[in-house]
Amino acid sequence: MSSVESTKIRLFSPVQERLQLAAPLVPIALASWEILARPEWKLGEQAWIRFLSNVVFFNGLHVVLTFALILGMPSLRNWVGQRYGVSVRAWGVRMLLLGLLLAAIFWAGGAYFVVESPWRRSFTLLLLLLGISAPNFHSLWQIRGLSLLYEEKWRQTGEVTADVDRRVRQGAERERKLLNLFFVSFVAMQAAHLVAEGPRGLPLLGWMQIQLESAALGSTLRAALVALNAVLALAMLANAAFSPSADRTHKPVYLMRLVLYPMSGYSLLAFAGLSALHGLEYLSVFWRVSDKAPAPQRRRVRWTGAAFMAALLPCLLPQFLVLWGIWEPSSLLQAVAAVGIATVYVHYVVDRAVYRMRDPATRSAMGPLLL
């Protein structure tokens, strides 16, 4: 490693930092191959790819790690109570009730399995659109939060003059605006993908056989929106590369993962890669935060997180077992699957309380645990 590289500011341990910076290269290479080779993925193969990204890379399991942190770290419990103005126990009851309500909605709507009822087909289309927007809003703003933390950690070195700090903040504001446009164009791109591909459209909450018309129009719209999404991704990379912080942080390299978003318009492997990267990011954040706890507390938090992930794993299995033809769809499987997807949506709310880095109060409370 060069002397310049060794002085760059890291967010994580040296090993985890290198993993976060190098990991996007694998899905980018695989997605490039898929776009050029255009393989015909079978449903079972799609299920296996999603299984790898959700389980092997912790994306479908990491959703419970914030619960483990809140339960095991008094500083986080105090912050959550302060943030919401209620006791942590009362807040936990609210989250439990929200989870049960969402599970009932997803179960009633047949969020995972093929059903013939017209109202369920319409409901599932809404779930698919929600499944496009909510997870990607969550993952993009995690990227945004870590991007801000690179600059915040750089400021703490005391090397930043007032003029340089002003330029960095202007760049951060441009990044925020570009990211908003990027998110809207990405959601529109994935919606056009569903229209273009019909039943073969990228399954987000399931694989309902939704028959959509205007496939040609969908293909044209998708191509235009992929191009727009790619331009916005490159604009954010250029913004990071020309920032005064570029020479002292790994932020421009870290943001390379944004390239996978436009690629996912034509690549299942790019979408799976985004899922895998989000899980790996979260695991590094969990490790970083829990490192700040005293040793006995740290062990308890990590073992609790592992136990929670093991408990959640059965909720991820029904979709794969049905697609692989091992089990027939049933109300029981649908209920188990609904609990899994409800947990995912509850964790979006929980993470908003703990990791909303663009909120100054959250940054002040959580910064010492992440920097």
Secondary structure, DSSP 8 states (H G I E B T S, - for coil): --HHHHTSB-SS-HHHHHHHHHTTHHHHHHHHHHHHH-----HHHHHHHHHIIIIITSTTTGGGHHHHHHHH-HHHHHHHHHHHTS-HHHHHHHHHHHHHHHHHHHHHTTSSS----HHHHHHHHHHHHHHHHHHHHHHHHHHHHHHHHHHHHHHTTT---HHHHHHHHHHHHHHHHHHHHHHHHHHHHHHHHHHHHGGGS--SS-------S-HHHHHHHHHHHHHHHHHHHHHHHHHHHTSGGGGTBSHHHHGGGGGHHHHTTT-HHHHHHHHHHHHHHHHHHHHHHHHTS-HHHHHHHHHHHHHHHHHHHHHHHHHHHHHTTSS---HHHHHHHHHHHHHHHHHHHHHHHHH-TTSHHHHHHHHHHH-
